[in-house]
Amino acid sequence: MSYTGNLNLLLTPEADTSTTFKAWRVAMNGESNSNMMKIDAAYGDLDDAVRQAQAKVDAVSAKVFGGGDINTWADVQTIVRAGAASQYFNIGDQLIAEKFDSISASVGDSTGISAATVDKNDFLYAIGETKAGVYVYTYDGAYWRNNMGEIVNLTDEDAAKFYGVVLTGTPVAGDTVIITVTTESFVFDIIGIDHDTPSNTNYTHSMTLQLEDVLEDTMVYDPREAFYYADEGLSAGTYHFTVTEGQYAADNNKTFQFTLSSNAPAGSQLVFTHSSNGTFVNSTINVFNSAVATTAAQTATLTQGSSGTNLGTISNSSSTTNFNYIRRALMGNNLWSKSWIRQWLNSDEIVFLPWTPQSNFDRPLGGVTGWLYDFDQAFINVLGSVVKTTQKGVTDGYGLETTDDKVFLLSRAEVDAGAERSADGAEGTVYAYYAGASSDETKRIKSSEDVPKGWWLRTALYSAGYSSRNVSTTGSATSTGACGSYLSVAPACAIV
């Protein structure tokens, strides 16, 4: 006997004269395991597959990218979770997320009401998204209705969806309230489909996005840290310390002194204020009374000398409970998991405090708004944490660290710029969007207002504890001190 390759149908050799007609008929169309039953079963499996594919098609009616019909972010998430993202999206397609800019209320030609105000947070929560537009509500004599004719609780503070509107006057039939919302649009490129692994093991699929352009403002990777942590406080008076490995050669093996005009409480931090490549002589230090304080309690001048109490020695090869690595005190920390920029990217606070210090030497930047603040909540809701692997520098013992990140910077490996330290391996794999960038670095160039700008990677320069990798204006991978303030940011995130 022989069988077909796909459906395993029985073949009767032409030379076979031993098979009776009944046996042949049963094999062809009998009630069990015959060729006819196998064909029917195969058709049923195919029909199920077609139905499943159609269900995925029905989830979203069109691609969601700039210039096309825009569906809800929840629809996009449904497609991703179904493992069907590649059926609807291509690498390089663009999705647009909106971020709140302004809101205003007016009353049109109303006769019963003369003015209206609106609360931004209540209104955006009620409509369920942050979307630019003009929203008109009309009073029918009993209820406020939207432009679809649906009843809305425009002014009822006790309603589950209170629109945050406060009126002057009493509405009459025909009165209108007009809410105008303006937003800023952020264009994201799709850089990978099922490239990143969701941190939540209940989910399997992901679609990774990155800003098409860098942010207009520049941002540090990590601010310069404190050089001294006063765990027990310091009394007013004169102190000195010795530098064994400074950034500036003229400071090496020198001793410097300063005088505090008032007591520094327990937990205070002392911070250098001079340039990272300048000498300590006649420079100043700021004294902050805590790790989260953004205003210095006092300032002191450094001079060469050894008067007063000896605090100890500061170097770049080791740290102590009180003394930081000197170059992290001058140029910041390049460890991704402890970086300021990682916290900022994932913050939705209007003022990025309370910020969480990652060490006794960590310092914040004051008056900065978290990057996620005022983004469309519908967009935020579909983002999920993914597992990221990042190079550590020599100060942290080399190797790779693993973090769970909702918003993140890309690594050197992910933009096709090779592994940072071959002994440790690569920090992930190349995103499809950046495939070929190793030979064509222009694929990495990003701009703001059509002007190329350098942008941060999350990779630590392996040979240091204070420098981080970035992409230059020409697309090459380079590095700079973590506190460098001339680089921009191209955040990435994943729909999970």
C-alpha positions in Angstrom: 0.0 0.0 0.0 1.1 3.7 -0.6 -0.4 7.0 0.5 -0.4 10.6 -0.6 2.0 13.1 1.0 -0.4 15.7 2.4 -3.7 14.1 3.4 -2.4 10.5 3.7 -5.0 9.2 1.2 -4.8 5.6 0.2 -3.4 4.8 -3.2 -4.2 1.5 -4.9 -1.4 0.5 -7.3 -2.7 -0.2 -10.8 -0.9 -3.6 -10.8 -2.7 -4.7 -7.6 -5.3 -7.4 -8.7 -5.8 -8.8 -5.2 -8.0 -6.1 -3.8 -11.7 -6.8 -4.0 -14.1 -4.1 -5.1 -15.7 -3.9 -1.6 -12.3 -3.4 0.1 -11.5 -0.7 -2.5 -14.9 1.1 -2.0 -14.5 1.1 1.8 -11.0 2.6 1.5 -12.3 5.3 -0.8 -15.5 6.4 1.0 -16.2 4.2 4.0 -17.5 5.6 7.3 -14.2 5.5 9.1 -10.7 6.5 8.1 -11.5 6.4 4.4 -10.2 8.9 1.8 -13.5 10.7 1.9 -13.4 11.1 5.7 -9.8 12.3 5.6 -10.7 14.9 2.9 -13.7 16.1 5.0 -11.5 16.4 8.2 -8.9 18.3 6.3 -11.5 20.7 5.0 -12.8 21.3 8.5 -9.3 22.1 9.8 -8.9 24.6 6.9 -12.2 26.1 7.6 -11.3 26.7 11.3 -8.0 28.3 10.3 -9.9 30.6 7.9 -12.4 31.6 10.6 -9.6 32.4 13.1 -7.8 34.5 10.5 -11.0 36.3 9.7 -11.6 37.0 13.4 -8.2 38.7 13.5 -9.1 40.7 10.4 -12.3 41.8 12.1 -10.5 43.0 15.2 -9.1 46.0 13.3 -10.5 47.2 10.0 -7.4 49.0 8.6 -3.8 49.6 9.4 -3.1 52.3 12.0 -0.4 54.6 10.8 0.0 58.2 9.8 -2.3 59.1 7.0 -4.6 56.1 7.4 -7.7 55.5 9.3 -6.9 55.7 13.1 -8.5 53.0 15.2 -8.3 52.8 19.0 -5.1 51.8 20.7 -7.1 48.9 22.3 -7.7 47.5 18.8 -4.0 47.6 18.1 -3.3 45.8 21.3 -5.9 43.1 20.4 -4.0 42.4 17.2 -0.7 42.3 18.9 -2.0 39.9 21.6 -3.5 37.7 18.9 0.0 37.3 17.4 -1.3 38.9 14.2 0.7 42.2 14.2 2.7 41.2 11.1 -0.5 40.7 9.2 -1.5 44.3 9.6 1.8 46.2 10.2 5.2 46.5 8.5 8.5 47.5 10.0 8.7 51.3 9.5 4.9 51.9 9.6 4.0 54.8 11.9 1.6 55.1 14.8 0.7 58.5 16.2 0.1 59.1 19.9 -1.3 62.4 21.2 -0.1 64.3 24.2 -2.3 67.0 25.9 -1.5 70.6 25.1 -4.5 72.8 26.1 -8.3 72.8 26.7 -10.9 75.6 26.7 -14.6 75.9 27.1 -17.1 78.3 25.5 -20.9 78.6 25.2 -21.5 79.6 21.6 -24.8 81.4 21.0 -26.4 80.1 24.2 -29.1 82.3 25.9 -29.4 80.6 29.3 -25.8 80.2 30.1 -23.1 82.9 29.7 -19.9 81.1 30.4 -18.3 77.7 31.0 -15.1 76.3 32.5 -13.7 72.8 32.2 -11.3 70.7 34.2 -8.8 69.0 32.0 -8.4 65.8 34.0 -12.2 65.2 34.5 -12.9 65.8 30.8 -10.2 63.6 29.4 -11.2 60.8 31.8 -14.9 61.1 30.8 -14.2 60.9 27.0 -11.6 58.1 27.6 -8.8 59.5 25.5 -6.7 62.5 24.7 -7.6 63.5 21.2 -7.5 66.9 19.6 -10.9 68.2 18.5 -13.9 70.4 19.1 -16.5 68.7 21.3 -20.0 70.2 21.1 -22.7 69.4 23.7 -26.3 70.6 23.4 -29.0 71.0 26.1 -32.4 69.5 25.1 -34.3 71.1 28.0 -33.7 68.1 30.3 -30.3 66.6 29.4 -27.0 67.5 27.8 -26.2 65.4 24.7 -23.1 64.9 22.6 -23.0 65.2 18.8 -24.1 61.5 18.6 -27.3 62.4 20.6 -26.1 60.4 23.6 -26.9 61.8 27.1 -23.8 62.9 29.0 -23.3 64.0 32.6 -21.7 67.3 31.6 -22.0 69.1 35.0 -23.0 66.4 37.5 -20.1 66.0 39.9 -21.6 62.8 41.4 -21.8 61.0 38.1 -19.4 58.2 37.3 -18.2 60.2 34.3 -18.2 63.8 35.3 -17.0 66.0 32.4 -15.7 68.6 34.7 -17.8 71.5 33.3 -19.0 74.3 35.5 -21.6 76.7 34.0 -22.5 80.3 34.7 -26.3 80.7 34.5 -29.1 78.1 34.0 -29.2 76.2 30.7 -32.2 76.3 28.4 -33.1 74.2 25.4 -30.7 74.9 22.6 -27.8 76.1 24.7 -24.4 74.6 23.8 -21.1 74.0 25.5 -18.0 73.8 23.2 -14.9 72.2 24.5 -11.7 72.6 22.4 -8.8 70.3 23.0 -5.4 70.7 21.4 -2.6 68.1 21.5 0.9 67.5 20.4 1.4 64.6 18.1 4.2 62.1 18.6 5.1 59.9 15.6 6.4 56.4 16.4 8.1 54.0 14.0 7.4 50.3 14.3 10.9 48.9 14.8 10.2 45.3 15.8 7.3 42.8 15.9 7.6 40.0 18.5 11.2 41.2 19.0 10.8 41.9 22.7 9.7 39.5 25.4 6.9 40.7 27.7 7.8 40.7 31.4 4.3 39.4 32.2 4.5 35.7 31.2 0.7 35.8 30.6 1.5 37.5 27.3 3.7 36.2 24.4 3.6 38.9 21.7 4.8 42.4 21.5 5.2 45.3 19.0 8.0 47.7 19.7 7.8 51.4 18.8 10.4 54.2 18.8 10.0 57.9 18.2 10.6 58.8 14.6 12.3 62.1 15.7 14.3 62.8 18.8 12.7 65.0 21.5 13.2 68.7 21.0 14.9 69.2 24.3 18.2 67.7 25.3 18.5 65.5 28.4 21.2 64.1 30.6 21.5 60.4 31.1 22.3 60.8 34.8 23.2 64.0 36.7 26.6 64.3 38.4 26.4 62.5 41.7 27.4 63.7 45.2 31.1 63.1 46.0 30.4 62.8 49.7 27.5 61.4 51.8 27.3 62.6 55.4 25.6 59.6 56.9 25.9 61.1 60.4 25.9 64.7 59.4 28.7 67.3 59.6 29.0 70.1 62.1 29.9 73.7 61.1 33.7 73.9 60.7 36.6 73.1 58.4 37.2 69.7 56.7 39.7 68.3 54.2 40.0 65.3 51.9 42.7 63.9 49.6 42.3 63.1 45.9 44.3 60.1 44.6 42.8 59.7 41.1 41.2 62.9 39.8 39.8 63.7 36.4 42.2 66.5 36.2 45.9 65.4 36.6 46.9 68.5 38.5 44.6 67.4 41.3 46.1 64.0 41.9 47.6 63.3 45.3 46.5 66.8 46.5 44.5 67.7 49.6 41.7 70.2 49.5 39.8 71.9 52.3 36.5 73.7 52.8 34.5 75.3 55.6 30.8 74.8 56.4 29.1 77.8 57.8 26.4 75.8 59.4 25.6 72.2 60.4 24.8 69.7 57.6 22.2 67.2 58.9 22.5 63.4 58.7 21.9 62.3 55.1 23.4 65.5 53.6 25.2 65.3 50.3 28.2 67.4 49.1 28.3 68.0 45.3 31.1 69.4 43.1 30.0 72.4 41.0 33.0 72.9 38.7 33.5 71.6 35.2 34.3 67.9 34.9 37.7 68.7 33.3 38.5 71.6 35.6 40.7 71.6 38.7 39.3 71.6 42.2 41.4 74.6 43.2 39.2 77.6 44.1 36.1 75.8 42.9 32.9 75.4 45.0 30.8 72.7 46.4 27.0 72.7 47.2 25.6 71.1 50.3 22.2 69.5 50.0 20.4 68.5 53.2 18.9 65.4 51.6 19.1 63.3 48.4 15.8 64.8 47.2 16.6 68.4 47.9 17.0 70.5 44.8 18.2 73.7 46.4 21.6 73.9 48.1 21.4 74.7 51.8 24.9 76.3 51.7 27.9 76.6 49.4 31.6 76.3 50.3 34.9 77.1 48.5 37.6 74.4 47.9 41.1 75.5 48.4 44.3 73.4 48.6 45.1 72.7 52.2 44.7 70.2 55.0 43.1 72.2 57.8 40.3 70.9 60.0 38.9 67.4 60.2 40.2 64.7 57.8 37.2 63.1 55.9 39.4 60.6 54.0 40.4 59.8 50.4 38.4 59.9 47.2 39.5 58.0 44.1 38.1 56.5 40.9 39.0 52.9 41.7 36.9 52.4 44.8 34.1 53.9 46.8 33.3 53.9 50.5 30.2 54.6 52.7 31.0 58.3 52.5 33.0 58.8 49.3 31.7 58.1 45.8 33.8 57.2 42.8 35.3 60.6 41.8 34.3 60.4 38.1 30.7 59.5 38.9 30.7 62.6 41.1 31.9 64.6 38.1 30.1 63.0 35.2 27.2 60.8 36.5 26.5 57.1 36.6 26.3 55.0 33.4 24.5 52.0 34.9 21.1 51.8 33.1 19.2 50.3 36.0 20.3 53.2 38.3 20.1 56.0 35.8 18.0 59.1 36.2 16.8 59.0 32.6 15.3 55.5 33.1 13.1 56.8 35.9 12.2 60.0 34.0 11.1 58.1 30.9 8.7 56.0 32.9 7.3 58.8 35.1 3.8 60.3 34.6 4.3 62.9 37.3 3.8 66.6 36.5 6.9 67.3 38.5 9.3 64.4 38.4 9.5 64.2 42.2 9.2 62.2 44.3 12.1 60.7 42.5 13.7 57.6 44.1 17.4 57.9 44.8 19.3 54.8 43.7 22.2 55.2 46.0 23.4 57.5 48.8 25.1 59.6 46.2 22.3 59.9 43.6 21.0 63.3 42.7 17.8 64.5 41.0 17.1 67.2 38.4 14.6 69.7 39.7 11.5 71.0 38.0 11.3 68.4 35.3 8.0 66.8 34.1 7.9 63.0 33.7 7.9 62.0 30.0 4.7 60.1 30.2 2.8 63.0 31.8 -0.3 64.1 29.7 0.1 61.3 27.1 -3.2 59.8 25.9 -4.2 57.4 28.7 -5.5 55.0 26.0 -2.0 54.8 24.6 -0.4 54.4 28.0 -2.8 51.5 28.8 -1.6 49.3 25.9 2.1 49.6 26.8 3.7 46.8 28.8 7.0 46.1 30.3 9.5 44.0 28.4 12.7 42.3 29.4 15.8 44.3 28.5 19.5 43.3 28.7 22.2 46.0 29.2 25.9 46.2 29.4 27.6 47.2 32.7 30.8 49.1 32.9 34.0 48.2 34.8 32.9 50.1 37.9 30.0 47.7 38.2 32.0 44.6 37.5 31.2 44.2 33.7 28.6 41.7 32.6 25.0 42.2 31.5 22.1 43.3 33.7 18.4 42.5 33.1 15.6 45.0 33.8 11.9 45.2 33.1 11.1 48.4 31.2 7.9 50.0 29.8 9.8 52.9 28.2 13.5 52.5 27.4 16.4 53.6 25.4 17.8 51.2 22.7 21.1 49.4 23.2 24.2 49.4 21.0 23.4 45.9 19.8 19.8 46.8 19.0 20.8 49.6 16.5 23.3 47.2 14.8 26.4 48.8 16.3 27.9 45.5 17.7 28.5 44.3 21.2 30.0 46.6 23.7 32.2 44.0 25.3 32.6 40.7 23.4 33.3 38.7 26.6 29.9 39.7 28.0 27.8 39.2 24.8 25.4 41.5 23.1 22.6 43.4 24.7 19.7 41.8 22.8 19.5 41.6 19.0 19.2 44.0 16.1 15.8 45.4 15.6 14.5 44.9 12.1 14.2 48.6 11.6 18.0 49.0 12.1 19.1 46.0 10.1 22.1 47.0 7.9 23.0 50.0 10.0 26.4 48.5 10.7 27.3 49.2 7.1 25.1 52.2 6.6 25.2 54.3 9.7 22.8 56.9 8.2 20.0 54.5 9.2 20.6 55.7 12.8 20.4 59.4 12.1 17.5 61.1 14.0 16.5 64.8 13.8 14.5 67.5 15.5 12.9 70.0 13.2 15.0 68.6 10.4 18.3 69.2 12.2 20.2 66.0 13.0 20.8 65.5 16.7 22.8 63.0 18.8 20.7 60.7 21.0 21.3 58.5 24.0 21.6 54.7 24.0 21.3 52.8 27.3 24.6 51.0 26.9 27.4 51.7 29.3 30.8 52.4 28.0 32.3 49.2 29.4 35.7 50.7 30.3 34.2 53.3 32.6 31.6 53.9 35.2 30.6 57.3 34.1 30.2 57.3 30.3 27.3 56.1 28.2 26.9 55.2 24.5 25.0 57.4 22.1 24.4 57.9 18.4 26.1 60.9 16.9 24.6 63.3 14.3 26.2 61.2 11.6 24.8 58.0 12.9 27.9 56.5 14.4 28.0 55.0 17.9 30.1 57.1 20.3 30.2 57.9 24.0 30.1 60.8 26.5 29.9 61.5 30.2 26.4 60.6 31.6 25.8 64.1 32.7 26.3 65.5 29.2 23.5 67.8 28.4 23.8 68.2 24.6 22.2 64.9 23.6 18.5 64.2 22.9 16.3 61.2 23.5 14.5 58.8 21.2 12.3 56.8 23.6 11.1 53.3 22.7 8.2 51.3 24.2 6.3 48.1 23.4 2.6 47.3 23.0 2.0 44.1 24.9 
